Amino acid sequence: MSRRSQAPIWLGAVISVGAMVTACGGGGDGIAVPPVAQNPAPTFAKTCADLSGSAQAQEKITAAEALQNGSFQASASSTALTGLPEFCRVAATLTPTPDSKIDVEVWMPKDWNGRFLGTGNDGFAGRIVYQALADGLKRGFAVANTDLGTSNRAALVGRPEMWIDFGHRATHLMTTFGKRVVNTLYQKAPSYSYFHGCSTGGGQGFHEAQQYPGDYNGIVAGAPGQFRTGVHIGILWNYLSTRGDQNLSAAKLTLLNKGAVAACDKLDGVADGIIGRPDLCKFDPAVLQCTGADDDTCLTAAQVKGAKQIYAGVLHKLTGQTYYDGMIPGSETGGWNVGISPPSATNVPLPQIFQTVFGPSWTAEQFDFGADIDTMDWALGPMVNAMSPDLSAFQKAGGKIIHWHGMSDGVLAYTMSQKYWDSVNKQMPGESQKFARMISAPGVNHCGGGAGPDAFGGLLSHPFAGDPKRDLLTAVQAWVEQGTAPDGLITTKFVNGDQKQGVQLTRPLCAYPNVLKYNGTGDPNNAASFSCGAP
């Protein structure tokens, strides 16, 4: 079989985005919005201990315990989670193949809101995200999480069944196992099921929508790692672009970021330290090139070259097209360091995905940005990528999805999210607005943080839980259960990221392809002074 594979059908396409136009209203801090009704269901119908014998084939229950003291500590070295309601904890190991070992936990509160919540992971996973379980539990959900079957990352090399588990099977099995356990404990199936995740977790959400469209009624997918092979090839590109004398230190990244903001901050109509219109930004890092000795106030010619390569993105040598978009100006301190390893590094971060395809002795310098890209997509793409533009089965099942992405994300290229929805609109013209929104978050880094306001639900632990205008999980619930589309969303930035210190600014959240614009008058720290409109 040829090493070459057919590129994803959405790459390089020139696609109309008119179907994605949607209005996004402003608003101040005093908006009163009714929360989504929780409708508590009856409490436990069986004891937690009853679940210890509920395993089916290829499942092993490793814990079934009732916890009533308000806290949970996974291990002696982990931080205790506190303020928890009384709940039943079930842990299990799932083995759908002889080469699988998927750990799953399901936490079920005594006072249940009647809903199931699946939660995502990050990176190459390999652990249960207990904070996500705790946050979902506090909201009243029966909540589940999985390690994606990658507790031993080194074992991933050359193990296709483990890659299938990581890509999509573990999340689906977590969901079916979790719902069955919930039904057994409460003697009542969940009335609605939701998924919430970012990065790898966002990719999990898209795998669910595309491959298992009946699993969830609503999905919140942030900064999604849905184009997994592309993401890692992009990280490799950034790694090779900053080797040797092209290496960019933390101080140089800060310098680049300040230069980009100075050049492009005002393009949305106001100077606020946030690049709201990166699509208009033409920042050239050469303006920072040293005229004298090299120090942290300038870039060498080699460092300018490296930065330009990262902004440009991955060029496919055989097609001449951009395979994976570059990082946009403003993202320099939002995650570039993930791909820029210390000069002493001997290989790209997370090399297992490449070593699976090219052998355990593979090193970054051996990669060919032509044939090897095609080989990666052919060998692993069907296992780990979720790039199908056909979401019709999810739509027909009544599903709703909110996809959000920080525009200053320095790990996963923000514009790849735009391109994905361009492809959906070409595949499903006029349909996407009926069940989907892609939300752009100016100034927000990978899954949160950055100069922009990020308190809108990128994490489950959130001060606006229950407000469908300020919290994405609640917003998708309102869309599913009440038919209220998530328009007019607002996000908040707290002083020094601390809610106790008060609100620094608020902004509307715009749905792609609309962009954020300052109205020309009014307090630039108030969302009411901005609106969303066509570019």
N, C-alpha and C positions, 0 to 999 in steps of 0.2 A: 504493500500500500504506500502511496506517495506520502512524503513528509509534509507536503504542502496541504493546507486545509483552506476551505472557503472562508473568507473573512465574514464576521457577523454582518447580516444584511443591512443593518442600520448605519454602518460606518461609512462616512463620506457622502451620505445621501443629502440631497438638497430638498428639504421637506417643508411644507407649509405648516406654520404654527398657529394659524388663525383660530383653530378650534379650541386652543387653550386660553384664549383671552377671557379674563374674568375681572370683575371689579373688586377692589379691596379697600374698605373704608377706613377712615381714621377714627380718632376718639381719644378722650382724655383718660384720666385715672379713675374717674368716678362712675364709670358705666356699671349699671346694675344688671346682671344677667342671671337668670335662674339656673341653678345647677341641674345636671342630669339626674333624674330620679333614680335612686338605687334599689328600691323595692326589695328589702331584705327577705330572703327565703327562710324557710324553717331551718332550725339548727340541726346538728348531727342526728341522723336517724340510726346510725350504728356507731360503735366505739372505734377509736383509731386502731386499737389492737386487732379488730376484726379484719383490717386490711392486710395484715401480715400474711394471710394465706390466699390473697386474691390474685397472685401472679399467674399469668398464662404462659404458654410455651415461649421460650426465648426471653423470659423475664425472671429476675430474681429480686424480691423485696429485701433490701438490706436494713431498713429501719421503718418502723410504723409506731410513732410515739405521740402522745398528747403533751403539749407544752403549755403551761399555765402561769409561769412566773414572769412573763413579760420580756424575756431576753433569750438570745440564742448565740452560742459561740461555736463555730464550726470546728475549731482546733485550739490548742493551747496558745498557739502563736498568732491567731487571728483576733481581730477586734470584735468585741461582743456587740451584737445588735440589740438595742433596747427599745422600750416603748411598744412592744409587740402585743397584739391582742391574743387571747387564748386561741390556740390553733392545733391542728393535726398535721404532723410532718411525716411524709412518706418519701423514702429514698429507694431507688431501684437501679439495677444495672440491666440494660437491654442488649441482647446479642442476636441481632437479626441475621448475622452470618458468623461463621467460625472465626473470622478475623475482626469482629466488631466487639467493642466494649464501650457502651454508651451509658454514662451516668446521668441520672435524671432525679430531680426533686420536685415534689408537689406540696405546697403549703396551703392548707384550707382552714379559714377562720370559722370559729363557732358562729359568729354573726356574719353571715354570708350575704353578699349583694346579689347573688344569683347568677354571676357571670364568671367566665373563665378567662384568664390572662396568660398568654405565653410571652416569655421575655427572651431577649437576645443576648448574645455574647460579644466578645471583641477579639481582634487579632486572630490568632490560630486557636483561640479558646483554650480548652484543656482544663477548665475549672468550672465549678458551679458559681454563678454570680449571686451570692447571698444577699447583697444589698438590693438587687432588683426584686428578689423574693420578698424581702421585708417591706419594701415600698409598696408593692402590689397588695400585700397582705393588709397593710394599714389602710388601703383604700377599700377594703372589703372584698377583694377578688380572691377566688381560688386561683393560685398563681403557680406557674411551672418554669423551670429553667433546666438546661442541659449543658454538659461540657463538650458537646458535639463529638464525643468519642475520641478526643485528641489529648487525653491526659499524658500520653507519652509522645511528644512531638517528634522525637528522633525516629520513632517507629513509623511515621508517616511515609518515609522514603520507600517508594516502590510498592505501596500497599493500596491498590485501587479501591478495595471495599471501605477502607478507612476514609479515603477522600470522598467517596459517595456519602458516607455517614456525615462527614464534616460539611459537605456541600448542601445536602438537603434532607437526607433520610433521618438523621438524628432529630431534627426539629419536628418533622412530621410524626415520628414515633413518640416523642415527648408529648405532642398534642393529643394523639389518640390514647396513649396510656393515661395522661392526666385527666382527660374527660371521663374515661371509664372509672378511674378511682374516685373522681368527684361524684359521679352518678351513684357509685356504691355507697359512699359515706353519707350523702344527703338523701339518697333514694330519690334523686331529682337531677335531671340533666341540666347543664347550664342553659339559661335562656338566650344568652349571646356569648360569643367568643371573640376575643381581641388579641392582637399581637403588638408588641412594642419593642423596638430595638434600634440601635444606631451602629454604624460602621459594619462589622461583620453581622451584627444584629439587624441592620437595615437590609443587608443582602438576604438574611434568613426570611425577612418579611416578603421580599420579592419572589424567592423560591416558593414560598407558600402560595402566593397569589397565582403564580404561573403553573406550578406542578401539582398543587393540592388545593384547588380553588374553593373547596367546600369546608376547609378546616376552620377558617376565621371569617366572621362577619365584617370586621374592621381591622385595619392594619395601619400603624404609624411606623414608617421606615425612614430613619434619619441617615444622611451621608452614606448611602448604601454601598457596601462592597459587593455589588451584584455582578460586576465585571471583574471577577477575581483574578483571572489571568492577566488582564490589562492593568489592574492595580499593581500587581507585583512586577510586571515588566516596566511600568512607570517608575516604581521605586528603584528598580535596577538602573534605569536610565539616569535618574537623579544621582544615584550612587557613583556611577561611572563618570558623570559630568563633574563631580567634585572630588576626584582623586588627585593626588599629587599637589601641584602648585595651584590647582583650581579649587582646592578645599575652602569651604566657607565656614568660619567659626561662628559661634553664637553672636559675637560682637558684630561680625560682618552681616549676619542675617538681620540683626536689629538695624544696622545702617541701611540695608536694602529696604526694609520695611518703612523706615522713616522717609526715605527718598521716594518710594512709591506713593505713600500717603500725601506727601507734600505736592507731588505732581498731579494727583487725581482726586483728592478729597472733595473739591468743590464741584465736581461734575454732576452731582445730584442736587446742586443748588445751595448747599450750605457747607461751611467748614466745621466739621465736628469730629475729626479724627477717624472717620469711617469712610471707606470707599464704597459708595452706594451704587456706582455705575462702572464697574470694572470693564464692561463691554466697550466703554468709550476711552478707557485708559490706555495711553500709548507710552507708558514709562519705559525709558531706555536706561539700563544700569550703567551705561558708559558715562553718564553725567557724573558718576561717583568715582571715576577712574583716577588713580593717584597721579599727581603731577610732580611729586617729589618722592620721599621715602615712604615705604609701606607702613601704615599703622591702622588703627581701628577706625579712622575717620575717612578712609578711602578704600577702593578696591584696586587690586593689581589688574593688569590686562588679562591675565589668565583667569582670575576670579570673575571678571566681567563676562568672559567667554562661557564659563560654567553656569553663571546665572542666566545668561541668554538661552542656553540649552534647556534649562529647567522651565523657563517661561514658554519656550517653543513646543515642548512635548516630544513624544516618541515618534520619530519618522521611520516608516516602514521602507526599507531599502529597495524592495522589489516593486512595490506599488507606487512609491513616491508620495504616498498620502500620510497624513497624521494618523497614527494608530491609536495613541492615547494622548489626550490633550495635556498641555502643560499647566503648571500652576499659575494662577492669575495674580496680578499685582495686589499686594495687601496680605497675601497668604504666607509670606516669608517666615514669620514667627509662629505660624499656625500649624506647623508640622513638617516643614522641610527637613528638620533634623532627623526625622524617621529614616529618610533615605540617605542622609549625609552622615555617614559613620565617621568616627575619629580616623585620622590618617593612618593609624596603626592597624585598622581593621583589615582582615584578610579575605572577607567575603561579604556579600550583600546581606542585609538583615533578612531573617526568615528564609534561608536558602532551600529549605526542604521541598518547596513547590517546584523549584528548578531541578533539584537532585532526583526527584521522583521521575522526571522525564528524561534527563540526560545522564543519570548515574550519580552515585554518592560522591564521586571525586570531582564533580563539576565545580568550577569556580566562575565568578562573574565575568572575568575578562574573556572567557570562551564564548560568550553569547553573541550570536549573529542576529542583528536586528532586521532580519529578512526571513529566511527560511526557518530560523528557530522560533520566531513569533508564531508562524503558522503551525509548527510542530506543537507548541504549547497549547494553542487553541484547539487543535485536533485531539491531543492526548488527554487534556484535563478539562477543556471547556464544557463538555456535556455533563461533567460531574459537579463543577463548582460555579459555573456562570449562570446567571438568571437574566438573560438579555432579550428574551422573546418579546416582541412588541404586541403579541396577541394576548390581550387580557380579557377576551370576550367571555371565557368560561367563568372567570371571577366576577365579571359584571353580571352575567346571567344568574349567578348564585346570589346576587344581591349584595356583593361585597363592596366596601368603600375603602379607599386607601389615601392617606396623607403622606406624601413623600416630601421631606424637607432637607435642605442642604445649606450649610454655612458658606457664604461666598468668599470667606477668607480661609477655607479649608486648605491646608498645606499637605495633606496626606492623600486624599481622594479628590481628583480634579472636579470642581463644581460644574464646569461646563459639560462634563460627561453625563450628568443628570439631565441637563437641558436636551442633549442629543437623544437620550433615551426617550424622552417624552415627544420629541419630534418624530421619532420612529413609531411610537404608539399612535400618534395622530395620523400618520400616513397609513398605518394598518387599519385604524378604526376611526375614520374621519367623522368628526362631529359627535363622537361618543364620550371622549375622556372626561369632559367636564361633568358628566352625569354621575361619575363614580370616583373621580380622582382629582387631586390637587398636588402640584409641585410647588412647595413654598420656599422662597428664597430668603435667606437671613443675612443681611448685609453686616460685614464686620465680624461674623461669628466663625470661629475656628472649627476644627474637626470635632463634631459632636458637642460643642460648647466652648465657652471661653472666648477670648479675643476682645477687641475694642467695641464690638457691637452688642446690643442687648440680646441675651440668650435665655432669659427666664420665661420659656414658653412650653416647656415640656420635652426638651431633649433628654432629660433624665426624669425618671418617675418621681424622685424625691423633689417636690416642686411646691412653691408657696401658693400657686393658683389652682391647685387640684380642685376639680369640681366646676370650674368656670370655662365654658365652651369657647369663650372668646380669647382666653389666655393660656389654655392648656390643651395640647394636641390630643392627648388620650381622651379627654372629656369631649373635645370637638368631634372626634370620629364616632364616639358613642352617640352624640346628639344627631349626627348625620345618619347613622344606622337606625337608631331607635325612634327618632322624631322627624327625620327627613329634613333636618336643618343643615344646609350646606355650610362648610367652614369658610365663609367669607367674612371680611371685617375683623380678622385676627389681629391681636396686638401683642407685642413683646416688650419686656421690661429689662432694664439694666440697673442693678443696685450699686450704690457707692461701694467701691472696693469689693464688689461681689458679695456683700453682706446685707441681707435683708434688714437687719437691725439698724443699719446706718442710713436707711432710707433709699428712695428712688432717685437715680441719677438722670435717667431719661426713658422715654417710651417711644416705640415706633410701630407703625402698621407692618404686617407681614404680607407681602405681595405674592400672588400666584403667578408663576411663569406662564406667558412671557412678559407679563406686566412688570414694571420697575417702579421703585420708590422715588418720589419727587417731592422736594420742598415746595410749599405753596407760595413762597415768596414773602409771607408775613407770618407773624406769630412766633411763639417760643419754640426754638429749634430743639428743645428737650422734651416737647410734648407731641405725642402722636397726632393730635388734631391739626398740627401744622404741616402734615405730610399727606400725600395721597398716592394711590397706585394707578398707573396708567400705561398706555402703550409706549414702547421705547421710542 
